[in-house]
Amino acid sequence: MTSEEEGAFHIVDVPSLTSRPLRAMLRTSDGVRIEAVHTPFAPPHTASVTDTAVVVAHGFTGSVHRPAVRRAARAFARRAGVVTFSFRGHGGSGGRSTVGDREVLDLAAAVRWARELGYARVATVGFSMGGSVVLRHAALFKDAAPEHTDAVVAVSAPARWYYRGTAPMRRVHWVITRPAGRLVGRYGLRTRIHHRDWDPVPMPPVEAVPLIAPTPLLIVHGDRDTYFPVDHPRALAAAGPAELWLEEGMGHAENAAGDALLARIADWLSVP
């Protein structure tokens, strides 16, 4: 994707949106209450307007309140309206985390809310677990109005499930699968994790990618990611069509995504 007129989004006035953040509790199609925040478009040039929103999907143990998520929201708000939310089992949202399975319903609720706010075009950006969710959501909701997305960016996403090839991922699996680990998740990481195994196992991200087209897709990954090595993004991009950015020196997910990278992602999203 390229930009036009200094990378401005497609221009239209979105009525009734103020300059102050708007907080809401959304309800998913399976009845879970999800906390969400709308951050209004805050361009460097005050005359600019936009009809585009970016919906940000955080990583496992994140939430709408985490500093890295708020930093991403501020960066994207220079180019679009932004909706952030906490996945089920995270932050102030209800329910328990299914670690990427039913979280597609949380994202669908956030995308639907963005359209209800008046945005005609909605893009999704997901980090780590959120990256797997935006990929599956884009495939599963491609033809579902108003929950479909118009562009997708997956940052530090896994290509396949059950990966235990790195020490950090072995620790994640201990937190998810062991009773003691789930206690650590609840009280140490402020993440409530469902005790049930997946049944059925959801579509792997790499199988979702070919179903996303013709929606534009960008895969972003760091070459120093300690959770998922670079064979994951390469597999996702090869499943295509997708654009791949391998970022030199970058670690994992939203905590490792610097302001310059976030600005480049916003630029990539800037033209429908």
C-alpha positions as CSV (number, residue, x, y, z in Angstrom):
1,M,0.0,0.0,0.0
2,T,1.2,3.5,-0.8
3,S,0.2,6.9,0.4
4,E,-1.4,9.9,-1.2
5,E,-1.0,13.6,-0.2
6,E,1.5,13.1,2.7
7,G,-0.1,9.7,3.5
8,A,-3.5,11.0,4.5
9,F,-6.3,8.6,4.8
10,H,-9.3,8.8,2.5
11,I,-10.9,12.1,3.5
12,V,-14.4,12.3,5.0
13,D,-15.8,13.9,8.1
14,V,-16.8,11.4,10.8
15,P,-19.6,13.2,12.7
16,S,-20.1,13.5,16.5
17,L,-16.6,12.3,17.5
18,T,-15.0,14.5,20.1
19,S,-11.3,15.0,20.9
20,R,-11.7,13.0,24.2
21,P,-11.3,9.3,24.5
22,L,-14.6,7.4,24.7
23,R,-14.8,4.3,26.9
24,A,-17.4,1.5,26.4
25,M,-18.3,-2.0,27.4
26,L,-19.1,-4.1,24.4
27,R,-20.9,-7.4,24.3
28,T,-19.6,-10.2,22.1
29,S,-21.9,-12.6,20.1
30,D,-21.3,-15.2,22.8
31,G,-22.3,-12.8,25.6
32,V,-18.9,-11.7,27.0
33,R,-18.4,-8.1,28.1
34,I,-15.4,-6.5,26.6
35,E,-13.9,-3.1,27.7
36,A,-12.9,-0.8,24.8
37,V,-11.6,2.7,24.3
38,H,-11.9,4.9,21.3
39,T,-9.0,7.3,20.8
40,P,-10.0,10.1,18.4
41,F,-7.9,11.0,15.3
42,A,-5.3,13.5,16.5
43,P,-3.4,14.6,13.3
44,P,-0.4,16.9,13.2
45,H,-2.4,19.1,10.9
46,T,-5.7,20.0,12.6
47,A,-7.6,20.5,9.3
48,S,-7.3,16.8,8.5
49,V,-10.2,14.4,8.9
50,T,-10.5,10.7,8.3
51,D,-13.1,7.9,7.8
52,T,-10.6,5.2,8.9
53,A,-10.2,3.5,12.3
54,V,-7.4,1.1,13.4
55,V,-8.5,-1.6,15.9
56,V,-5.5,-2.8,18.0
57,A,-5.4,-6.3,19.3
58,H,-2.9,-6.8,22.1
59,G,-0.8,-9.8,23.0
60,F,-1.3,-12.5,25.7
61,T,-1.4,-10.9,29.2
62,G,-1.8,-7.4,27.7
63,S,-4.8,-5.1,28.1
64,V,-6.1,-1.8,26.9
65,H,-4.4,-0.2,29.9
66,R,-0.8,-1.4,29.2
67,P,1.7,1.3,28.4
68,A,2.8,-0.3,25.1
69,V,-0.8,-0.6,23.9
70,R,-1.5,3.1,24.8
71,R,1.7,4.1,23.0
72,A,0.6,2.2,19.9
73,A,-2.8,3.9,20.1
74,R,-1.2,7.4,20.2
75,A,1.0,6.6,17.3
76,F,-1.9,5.3,15.1
77,A,-4.1,8.2,16.2
78,R,-1.9,10.6,14.2
79,R,-3.3,8.9,11.1
80,A,-6.7,7.5,12.1
81,G,-9.2,7.0,14.8
82,V,-8.2,4.1,17.1
83,V,-10.1,1.5,19.0
84,T,-8.3,-0.5,21.7
85,F,-9.8,-3.2,23.8
86,S,-9.0,-5.9,26.3
87,F,-9.5,-9.5,25.2
88,R,-11.7,-11.7,27.4
89,G,-9.9,-12.7,30.6
90,H,-7.7,-9.6,30.4
91,G,-7.9,-6.2,32.1
92,G,-11.5,-5.2,32.9
93,S,-13.1,-7.5,30.3
94,G,-15.2,-10.4,31.5
95,G,-14.8,-14.1,30.8
96,R,-11.6,-16.2,30.6
97,S,-8.9,-16.2,28.0
98,T,-9.0,-19.0,25.4
99,V,-5.6,-17.9,24.1
100,G,-6.6,-17.0,20.6
101,D,-9.7,-19.1,19.9
102,R,-12.9,-17.3,20.8
103,E,-11.0,-14.0,20.9
104,V,-12.0,-13.6,17.3
105,L,-15.5,-12.7,18.7
106,D,-13.9,-10.0,20.9
107,L,-12.2,-8.5,17.9
108,A,-15.4,-8.7,15.8
109,A,-17.2,-6.7,18.5
110,A,-14.5,-4.0,18.5
111,V,-14.6,-3.7,14.7
112,R,-18.4,-3.5,14.8
113,W,-18.2,-0.7,17.4
114,A,-15.7,1.2,15.2
115,R,-18.2,1.1,12.4
116,E,-21.0,2.2,14.7
117,L,-18.9,5.2,15.7
118,G,-19.1,6.3,12.0
119,Y,-15.9,4.9,10.4
120,A,-16.4,3.6,6.9
121,R,-13.0,1.8,6.8
122,V,-11.6,-0.3,9.6
123,A,-8.2,-1.9,9.7
124,T,-6.9,-4.4,12.3
125,V,-3.4,-4.5,13.8
126,G,-2.6,-7.4,16.1
127,F,0.5,-8.3,18.2
128,S,1.6,-11.9,19.1
129,M,-1.6,-13.6,20.2
130,G,-3.5,-10.6,18.8
131,G,-1.6,-11.2,15.6
132,S,-3.0,-14.7,15.3
133,V,-6.5,-13.4,16.1
134,V,-6.5,-10.7,13.4
135,L,-5.5,-13.3,10.8
136,R,-8.2,-15.7,11.8
137,H,-10.8,-12.9,12.1
138,A,-10.0,-11.6,8.7
139,A,-10.5,-15.0,7.2
140,L,-13.6,-15.9,9.2
141,F,-15.4,-12.6,8.9
142,K,-14.3,-11.6,5.4
143,D,-17.9,-11.5,4.1
144,A,-19.6,-10.5,7.4
145,A,-20.8,-7.0,7.7
146,P,-20.2,-4.9,9.8
147,E,-17.5,-7.1,11.4
148,H,-15.2,-7.5,8.4
149,T,-11.9,-5.7,8.2
150,D,-10.5,-3.7,5.3
151,A,-6.7,-4.2,5.9
152,V,-4.8,-6.4,8.3
153,V,-1.4,-6.2,10.0
154,A,-0.1,-9.1,12.1
155,V,3.0,-8.3,14.2
156,S,5.0,-11.1,15.9
157,A,2.3,-13.6,15.2
158,P,2.8,-17.4,15.3
159,A,2.2,-19.4,12.2
160,R,1.1,-22.6,14.0
161,W,-0.3,-23.7,17.3
162,Y,1.4,-25.6,20.2
163,Y,4.9,-24.2,19.4
164,R,7.3,-24.9,22.2
165,G,10.7,-24.4,20.5
166,T,11.8,-21.5,22.6
167,A,12.1,-21.1,26.4
168,P,9.6,-18.2,26.5
169,M,7.0,-20.3,24.7
170,R,7.6,-23.2,27.1
171,R,6.9,-20.9,30.0
172,V,3.7,-19.6,28.3
173,H,2.5,-23.2,27.8
174,W,3.2,-23.9,31.5
175,V,1.0,-20.9,32.4
176,I,-1.8,-22.0,30.1
177,T,-1.9,-25.7,30.8
178,R,-1.0,-26.2,34.4
179,P,-3.3,-25.3,37.4
180,A,-0.4,-23.7,39.1
181,G,0.4,-21.8,36.0
182,R,-3.1,-20.5,35.7
183,L,-2.9,-19.2,39.2
184,V,0.3,-17.4,38.3
185,G,-1.6,-16.0,35.2
186,R,-4.5,-14.8,37.3
187,Y,-2.7,-13.2,40.2
188,G,0.7,-12.5,38.8
189,L,-0.1,-11.6,35.2
190,R,-3.7,-10.4,35.8
191,T,-5.0,-12.8,33.1
192,R,-7.8,-15.3,33.7
193,I,-7.2,-18.4,31.6
194,H,-9.8,-21.0,30.7
195,H,-9.0,-24.5,32.0
196,R,-10.5,-26.3,29.0
197,D,-8.5,-27.5,26.0
198,W,-9.5,-26.3,22.6
199,D,-12.3,-28.5,21.2
200,P,-12.3,-28.2,18.2
201,V,-8.8,-26.9,17.6
202,P,-9.2,-23.5,15.8
203,M,-7.8,-22.9,12.3
204,P,-4.0,-22.3,12.5
205,P,-3.0,-18.8,11.4
206,V,-1.0,-20.1,8.4
207,E,-4.2,-21.8,7.1
208,A,-6.1,-18.5,7.6
209,V,-3.8,-16.4,5.5
210,P,-4.8,-17.7,2.0
211,L,-8.5,-17.1,2.9
212,I,-7.9,-13.3,3.6
213,A,-7.3,-12.2,0.0
214,P,-8.1,-9.8,-1.5
215,T,-7.9,-7.9,1.8
216,P,-4.4,-6.3,2.0
217,L,-2.2,-8.2,4.6
218,L,1.1,-7.2,6.1
219,I,3.2,-9.5,8.2
220,V,5.8,-7.8,10.6
221,H,8.3,-9.7,12.7
222,G,11.6,-9.0,14.5
223,D,14.7,-11.0,13.7
224,R,15.4,-11.1,17.5
225,D,12.0,-12.4,18.5
226,T,12.7,-14.7,21.4
227,Y,9.2,-16.3,21.2
228,F,8.7,-17.2,17.6
229,P,11.7,-17.5,15.2
230,V,11.6,-16.1,11.7
231,D,10.3,-19.3,10.1
232,H,6.9,-18.3,11.5
233,P,6.6,-15.0,9.5
234,R,8.1,-16.6,6.5
235,A,5.5,-19.4,6.6
236,L,2.7,-16.9,7.0
237,A,3.9,-14.7,4.1
238,A,4.5,-17.8,1.8
239,A,0.9,-18.8,2.4
240,G,0.1,-15.4,0.9
241,P,-0.7,-13.1,-0.7
242,A,1.0,-10.9,1.9
243,E,3.8,-8.4,2.3
244,L,6.6,-9.3,4.8
245,W,8.7,-6.9,6.9
246,L,11.5,-8.6,8.8
247,E,12.7,-5.9,11.2
248,E,16.4,-5.9,12.1
249,G,17.1,-5.9,15.9
250,M,13.4,-6.1,16.8
251,G,12.2,-8.3,19.7
252,H,8.6,-9.5,20.3
253,A,5.3,-7.8,19.9
254,E,4.0,-4.4,21.1
255,N,6.7,-3.9,23.7
256,A,9.4,-4.1,21.0
257,A,7.5,-2.1,18.3
258,G,9.2,1.4,18.3
259,D,7.5,4.6,17.3
260,A,9.2,4.6,13.9
261,L,7.9,1.1,13.1
262,L,4.4,2.1,14.3
263,A,4.5,5.1,12.1
264,R,5.5,3.0,9.1
265,I,2.6,0.6,9.8
266,A,0.3,3.6,9.9
267,D,1.7,4.7,6.5
268,W,1.1,1.3,5.0
269,L,-2.5,1.4,6.2
270,S,-3.0,4.9,4.9
271,V,-4.6,4.3,1.5
272,P,-7.5,2.0,0.8
